[in-house]
């Protein structure tokens, strides 16, 4: 009995030695930390999402609040993270922080699973197709902008050429 008490006391003493010193400026601020995953996994989860925590616009929700908002079990959210459907940033204490964008994406996943009856492979396929459609739309928009720029440049060149011809004709006459 005495030996157990001494061991417990030794562990407590050791934990005080091993504990990190308190932060001099008070509590450590929450900052975003991404789990160690490859870039393709992050891009697969949210290709249009910027990688900085400064880009979060709608607010952040811890897993219990996100689960309540979505009417899902927190374990389901963890499973979707493991599969790579969402990659929520984490605090220093490793709490998941779901953004409004993550919540919207999870609502879509919930609709695909519960209402349409897709399995995880089907959800992955649909999300990949949506990502590709988004990329194609961006390319089409870029091509349209390039076409408009080309037309504008052509009109400007024609106007400059007309001005040069006019100046040349006037100098040839005089």
VENMOHU-V723959 format. One record per residue. N is the residue number from 1. PSI is psi in whole degrees, 0 to 359 (* if undefined). Layout:
n: (N:N)
psi: (PSI:PSI)
//
This chain:
n: (1:2:3:4:5:6:7:8:9:10:11:12:13:14:15:16:17:18:19:20:21:22:23:24:25:26:27:28:29:30:31:32:33:34:35:36:37:38:39:40:41:42:43:44:45:46:47:48:49:50:51:52:53:54:55:56:57:58:59:60:61:62:63:64:65:66:67:68:69:70:71:72:73:74:75:76:77:78:79:80:81:82:83:84:85:86:87:88:89:90:91:92:93:94:95:96:97:98:99:100:101:102:103:104:105:106:107:108:109:110:111:112:113:114:115:116:117:118:119:120:121:122:123:124:125:126:127:128:129:130:131:132:133:134:135:136:137:138:139:140:141:142:143:144:145:146:147:148:149:150:151:152:153:154:155:156:157:158:159:160:161:162:163:164:165:166:167:168:169:170:171:172:173:174)
psi: (314:322:317:317:318:318:316:316:321:320:316:316:319:322:328:324:320:345:140:148:151:150:131:334:16:206:148:131:153:132:157:133:128:144:156:99:164:160:327:327:319:317:324:321:314:87:329:355:133:156:1:152:346:343:355:122:326:356:167:143:134:169:323:322:318:318:319:317:321:352:48:162:141:328:328:319:321:321:317:329:317:320:334:12:324:149:86:142:165:155:177:324:9:21:136:138:111:129:172:325:318:318:316:318:319:327:318:315:318:318:316:321:307:316:321:349:25:147:181:326:320:319:316:318:312:316:321:318:319:320:317:318:319:317:318:319:319:319:317:317:317:319:320:317:321:320:315:321:318:316:317:317:320:317:319:317:319:318:319:320:318:320:317:318:317:314:318:316:319:321:331:328:324:*)
//
